[in-house]
């Protein structure tokens, strides 16, 4: 599948779910642990409760 370049092969190549699951959220098992993104924490000036 990967060699012939069909849809499922491309999903395998990119480490994404193959069987129609959603990827906007979730899909963590296939994609692995989250990569931290700089600037995604608390905003400056906000206080902890």
URTAPE-V527689 format. One record per pair of residues at least 24 apart in sequence whose ideal C-beta (glycine too) atoms are under 10 Angstrom apart, sorted by the first residue. I is the first residue (numbers start at 0). J is the second residue. Records with the same first field share a line. If there is no record, write none. Layout:
I = J ; J
//
This chain:
none
//
